[in-house]
Amino acid sequence: MINYGFCTQYLTLALLWLMLPVTIATAQDVEIDRQLGGRGAKAVAVQMGLYDDPGLTAYIAKVGNRLVAELEDNPFAFKFFVADEATPNAFALPGGYVYVTRGLLALINTEDELATIMGHEIIHAYRRHTIKQARKSILPRLLELPGNLVGVLVNDNLGNLLNAPIKAGNELFLSSYSRKHEKESDKLGIALAAKAGYNPEALGPVLTRLSKAGEALTGHAETRSYFADHPYTPNRVEKINKELTKITWTETAKVSNRFPAELDGLLFGNNPDKGVFMENTFLHPELKFGLSFPKGWQTANEASTVGAAPEDGKAAILLNLMDEDRPPKQVADEFAQNWYRQNRQKPTLAGAYTLNGIPGYHLAYLLNGQEGKSSLDIIWFRMKGGYYRLLGLTPEAEADEFDRTAKSLHTLSAEEIAGIPVYKIRVVRAKATESLPALSGRAQNILRLNLTAILNDVEAKGNLPDGQRVKVVVEEKYRH
C-alpha cells in the first residue's frame, strides 16, 4: 500500500528510551539525538535492510551533503542511505540519518525532486522534530496475531508467547509528526533546496505523483482525514505553492545531468533475496528452502518471521528464525515446563518429528476458547541457514493444515530458484515519434501503461520527445 506522505520516521524499542541517560522531556543538548539515531539506524539495517548499490548510495549522499552544506549551525554529521524497501517512503532518524526507499526512487524523475524530498527529511532531523514530538505509537506488523486470537480463543499468556518473536524482531517504532512539524519541514525543506541551487517547485509534483500512484495501485482516491499522518495532498501542495512566492533561487549545476539514468538496474518491488511468495508458497533462494501455507490465507514476510493467516483471523501459522543452538528436544522440554507452570497443562503430543528429512521436535496442545477448541502446534528444528520454530494455531477441525504446511518444507531445486522472478527498472531513451505504448513494447515493459505513465510523469497517449529517458520495469532471471 502506498504511503501518501513520504516522511515516516522510525525509532528503536521503548527500552532504548529508558536506557538513555536523559529523558526526551528534559533533553537540552543533541547527544540524545545522536544516541537515538545511531541505535535506530542499526534497527533499520536489520528490519528493512540497506540496498546494496554503492554507486546509487554515493549519488544520494552527494545530493544530501550539498543540501546539508547550506544549514546554519548544524550540529549533526548527516548520513544518507537507500532503504531496501518497495513502499514509496522517506524518513529521518534523530541525529541526521536520512533514508529514501527504493520504492520512492522509482517515482522520482529529476534531481530537483529528490533534493526537495531530502530537504524535507533533513529539516525533520535538523529541527529535532522527533525529540520535540516525543509521541510514539507501535508500527503495526501484519504478522502480529490479531486481538481475537489473543483475547478470545486463548489467553494473554499465549498471545504474548506467539507474538514475542515478532515483537522482539520488530525493533522499530513509528513516530507521527505533528501537522505543525510537517508544515515546517515543507516550508524550510524547499527553502533549503533553493539555497542549494535546486528548483523548490519540484516538491509539489512529486507529492502529487505519490498520490496518483496510490490511487492507481489501490483503486481508491486519496481522501481528507483528520487522523492521516500527513496533510491531504492537494491542500499541502497549495500551501507549498504559497511559500514558493517568497523564495528566489538561482539554478546551479546538478550532481548529475543524467537523472533518472542513475536508477537503471534498480530493484523494483520486493527483494527476492529476502524470500518471496509465489501464490501460497514461500521461496527463499538464499537459504534455499520452500514452505507452502494454506491456500487462500493472507501471507506476510518480515525480517525474522514469515507466516500466514486466514482473513477472519481465527488461525495462524508462523515460521520464526530463532537465536538458539540447543538440541530441539531440550528447547521443547523447557517450553513445556514453562507452559505447565503458567497454565497447568501438559502437551497432548510430544515427540520427534521429521519435516521432509529434517529432524525436529513437536509439541501439541489442545486449547479451549469461546469459539471452540483450537490446536497449538510447535516444531523446533535446524536446517541450513539457521534454527527455526514452526508454530501453528488452528481450530481443532483444521489442525491438519499445520501438518500439511510442516510436511511441505523442502530444499529448493535449481529449477525453483531459476523460476523466481526479479523485477528491475531500466531507463530507455525514446525514439523520434515513439509513443509510450510503443516504447513499452520495445523495452518489454511489464508494468501497466497507466502506472508507467505515472512513474515517468508523461501522458499515456501521444509521442514522447526524442531521446527522453523513460523508466520501465522488466523481468529478469534470479541470480545468486
C-alpha positions, 0 to 999 in steps of 0.5 A: 500500500502506498504511503501518501506522505513520504516522511515516516520516521522510525525509532528503536524499542521503548527500552532504548528510551529508558536506557538513555541517560536523559529523558526526551522531556528534559533533553537540552543538548543533541547527544540524545539525538545522536544516541537515538539515531545511531541505535535506530539506524542499526534497527533499520539495517536489520528490519528493512535492510540497506540496498546494496548499490554503492554507486546509487548510495554515493549519488544520494549522499552527494545530493544530501551533503550539498543540501546539508552544506547550506544549514546554519549551525548544524550540529549533526554529521548527516548520513544518507542511505537507500532503504531496501524497501518497495513502499514509496517512503522517506524518513529521518532518524534523530541525529541526521540519518536520512533514508529514501526507499527504493520504492520512492526512487522509482517515482522520482524523475529529476534531481530537483525532486529528490533534493526537495524530498531530502530537504524535507527529511533533513529539516525533520532531523535538523529541527529535532522534530522527533525529540520535540514530538516525543509521541510514539505509537507501535508500527503495526506488523501484519504478522502480529496475531490479531486481538481475537486470537489473543483475547478470545480463543486463548489467553494473554499468556499465549498471545504474548508467547506467539507474538514475542518473536515478532515483537522482539524482531520488530525493533522499530517504532513509528513516530507521527509528526505533528501537522505543525512539524510537517508544515515546517519541514515543507516550508524550510525543506524547499527553502533549503533546496533553493539555497542549494541551487535546486528548483523548490517547485519540484516538491509539489509534483512529486507529492502529487505523483505519490498520490496518483500512484496510490490511487492507481495501485489501490483503486481508491482516491486519496481522501481528507482525514483528520487522523492521516499522518500527513496533510491531504495532498492537494491542500499541502501542495497549495500551501507549498505553492504559497511559500514558493512566492517568497523564495528566489533561487538561482539554478546551479549545476546538478550532481548529475545531468543524467537523472533518472539514468542513475536508477537503471538496474534498480530493484523494483518491488520486493527483494527476492533475496529476502524470500518471496511468495509465489501464490501460497508458497514461500521461496527463499533462494538464499537459504534455499528452502520452500514452505507452502501455507494454506491456500487462500490465507493472507501471507506476510514476510518480515525480517525474522518471521514469515507466516500466514493467516486466514482473513477472519483471523481465527488461525495462524501459522508462523515460521520464526528464525530463532537465536538458539543452538540447543538440541530441539528436544531440550528447547521443547522440554523447557517450553513445556515446563514453562507452559505447565507452570503458567497454565497447568497443562501438559502437551497432548503430543510430544515427540520427534518429528521429521519435516521432509528429512529434517529432524525436529521436535513437536509439541501439541496442545489442545486449547479451549476458547469461546469459539471452540477448541483450537490446536497449538502446534510447535516444531523446533528444528535446524536446517541450513541457514539457521534454527527455526520454530514452526508454530501453528494455531488452528481450530481443532477441525483444521489442525491438519493444515499445520501438518500439511504446511510442516510436511511441505518444507523442502530444499529448493531445486535449481529449477525453483530458484531459476523460476523466481522472478526479479523485477528491475527498472531500466531507463530507455531513451525514446525514439523520434515519434515513439509513443509510450505504448510503443516504447513499452513494447520495445523495452518489454515493459511489464508494468501497466501503461497507466502506472508507467505513465505515472512513474515517468510523469508523461501522458499515456497517449501521444509521442514522447520527445526524442531521446527522453529517458523513460523508466520501465520495469522488466523481468529478469532471471534470479541470480545468486 
